[in-house]
C-alpha cells in the first residue's frame, strides 16, 4: 500500500520517483540478502514483540468475516457480493483485490510464524505468498492492457479468495500442480510431506508408543520399496 501511494505521488514529481524507486530497490536487497538479514532484524525488533500480539487479537475478529464469506459461498449469495464489488470504481476494485489478498493473510502469517502450535500453518502461508506473488505480478502487468474490461478485477478477486479460503486452499493446489513441477522440486516436496507426517505422528502418538509405531511405519515404506525393486527387475 505504501508503494502504490508513493507511486501516485511520484507520477507528478520526478525527484520523488527517482529516489523512491532507489529506496525500494535497496530496501528489498537489505531484506533478502543473507548477510544483511533485514527481514530477521525486523522480525526480532518489531514483528514478534509488537506486531504479533496485535495480529493475534485481529485474527480472531477477522475469522468471523472469513466465516461469513464461506457461508455466502455455501448458500449461493455470492452474486450479491459480486454485484456490490462491480459497482465500485476501477481503482477501488483494485484496492479491494490487493487488500483481500494481503490484510488477512498478513495477519494469519504473522500469527503462524510467531507461534509454535502448528507447523502446517507456516507451510501453508509460505505457499500462499508464493502463489499470490505470482498472481499479483500477472495482474499488475495485464491490467495495463485489459484492466478496463468488466470482470477483470472480479476474476482477480475470485482467484485471491480461492487461494486462501479454507474450503478451497487453492494455494496448495496451484503450488503442487504448477509451481513445484516448473521448479523441479517435486522430490523435495514429497520429503517435506513426509516430514509433516512425522511431526503429526509425534504429536498424536503417546511417547511410550512412538518407537514401536514408527518402526512399523518404516517397515511399510521399506516393503513398498522392495515391491518396486522387484517390479524393476
Rosetta blueprint (number, residue, H / E / L):
1 X L
2 X H
3 X H
4 X H
5 X H
6 X H
7 X H
8 X H
9 X H
10 X H
11 X L
12 X L
13 X L
14 X H
15 X H
16 X H
17 X H
18 X H
19 X H
20 X H
21 X H
22 X H
23 X H
24 X H
25 X H
26 X H
27 X H
28 X H
29 X H
30 X H
31 X H
32 X H
33 X L
34 X L
35 X L
36 X L
37 X L
38 X H
39 X H
40 X H
41 X H
42 X H
43 X H
44 X H
45 X H
46 X H
47 X H
48 X H
49 X H
50 X H
51 X H
52 X H
53 X H
54 X H
55 X H
56 X H
57 X H
58 X H
59 X H
60 X H
61 X H
62 X H
63 X H
64 X H
65 X H
66 X H
67 X H
68 X H
69 X H
70 X H
71 X H
72 X H
73 X H
74 X H
75 X H
76 X L
77 X L
78 X H
79 X H
80 X H
81 X H
82 X H
83 X H
84 X H
85 X H
86 X H
87 X L
88 X L
89 X L
90 X H
91 X H
92 X H
93 X H
94 X H
95 X H
96 X H
97 X H
98 X H
99 X H
100 X H
101 X H
102 X H
103 X H
104 X H
105 X H
106 X H
107 X H
108 X H
109 X H
110 X H
111 X H
112 X H
113 X H
114 X H
115 X L
116 X L
117 X L
118 X L
119 X H
120 X H
121 X H
122 X H
123 X H
124 X H
125 X H
126 X H
127 X H
128 X H
129 X H
130 X H
131 X H
132 X H
133 X H
134 X H
135 X H
136 X H
137 X H
138 X H
139 X H
140 X H
141 X H
142 X H
143 X H
144 X H
145 X H
146 X H
147 X L
148 X L
149 X L
150 X L
151 X L
152 X H
153 X H
154 X H
155 X H
156 X H
157 X H
158 X H
159 X H
160 X H
161 X H
162 X H
163 X H
164 X H
165 X L
166 X L
167 X L
168 X L
169 X L
170 X H
171 X H
172 X H
173 X H
174 X H
175 X H
176 X H
177 X H
178 X H
179 X H
180 X H
181 X H
182 X H
183 X H
184 X L
185 X L
186 X H
187 X H
188 X H
189 X H
190 X H
191 X H
192 X H
193 X H
194 X H
195 X H
196 X H
197 X H
198 X H
199 X H
200 X H
201 X H
202 X H
203 X H
204 X H
205 X L
206 X L
207 X H
208 X H
209 X H
210 X H
211 X H
212 X H
213 X H
214 X H
215 X H
216 X H
217 X H
218 X H
219 X H
220 X H
221 X H
222 X H
223 X H
224 X H
225 X H
226 X H
227 X H
228 X H
229 X H
230 X H
231 X H
232 X H
233 X L
